[in-house]
Amino acid sequence: MSTIAFDQFALTRIADFARTLSRLHQASRTRRVDDDQFDREFNAVCHSVWGYTTDDIADDLFSDADHAFLDTLDEARARIFAAEQGYDLIDDSGMLTDWWGFCWMILAEKRGLLTPENRAAARAAIEEKYLAAPNVIGVIVGR
């Protein structure tokens, strides 16, 4: 049996960036929280850690093998994958709720997909999608 050892002090602890997101998930157990709040907070964490969000990367940039890998992740495998890439998905109460999305970002970084060109293409596709909808006359993008 092999043992995997990671230097806990060398890992980027995503939980340090996700305190507000974790509090929002905790609050959602006792009151309704709008999905847009979760999305904004998740994106804020991603932007703080990577400088990019999931909106900055098109799904089709990932290979079929990458999609299959992400689809088969469970918490244990996600934790090992993240640690191998230099990230920690654990907070004070266990695995971060949004661990799968963070693994998506970690894989995007590993594949070199976090680029200004991919961001521009993804944003253009989103704007095109919204502009194709009835009653939409413009798209306002803010950061």
C-alpha positions, -999 to +999 in steps of 0.1 A: +000+000+000+014+034-009+010+065+012+004+099-003+020+127+017+014+164+010+030+194+026+000+211+042+018+244+044+026+244+006-011+240-004-033+269-013-062+266+011-092+276-009-113+278+023-093+309+032-109+326+002-143+309+006-153+320+041-183+341+028-194+313+004-192+288+032-213+310+055-238+314+027-241+276+024-245+274+061-272+301+061-291+282+033-299+254+058-322+278+077-333+303+051-337+306+014-307+319-004-309+330-041-289+309-065-274+342-079-259+348-045-241+315-046-229+321-081-216+356-073-197+343-042-184+312-060-171+335-088-156+358-063-136+329-048-125+317-082-115+352-092-095+356-060-077+323-064-072+321-101-081+355-116-107+337-137-142+322-132-160+293-147-177+318-170-143+325-186-138+289-199-160+272-225-170+236-216-158+224-251-122+234-243-121+203-220-115+169-237-140+141-234-115+124-210-115+156-189-153+156-187-153+119-178-127+125-151-147+154-136-180+133-138-164+105-118-149+126-090-160+119-055-149+139-025-119+116-017-106+116-053-112+153-056-092+160-024-062+140-037-064+156-072-066+191-057-036+184-034-016+170-063-021+203-080-013+224-049-047+231-035-066+221-003-104+217-005-110+213+033-123+239+057-128+238+094-160+216+090-149+193+063-149+193+025-159+226+008-195+224-005-184+237-040-155+212-043-165+200-077-165+235-092-131+242-077-118+210-092-131+223-126-110+254-121-080+234-110-082+212-141-087+243-163-055+257-148-037+224-152-047+223-189-036+259-195-071+271-203-070+302-181-060+327-207-073+361-218-081+347-252-103+319-238-120+345-215-128+368-244-142+339-265-163+326-236-176+361-228-185+367-265-204+334-266-224+344-234-232+378-249-243+362-282-265+338-263-282+366-243-286+388-274-303+360-293-330+359-266-362+379-272-366+412-255-328+416-248-313+447-263-279+447-246-256+429-222-239+447-193-207+430-181-193+441-147-165+430-125 
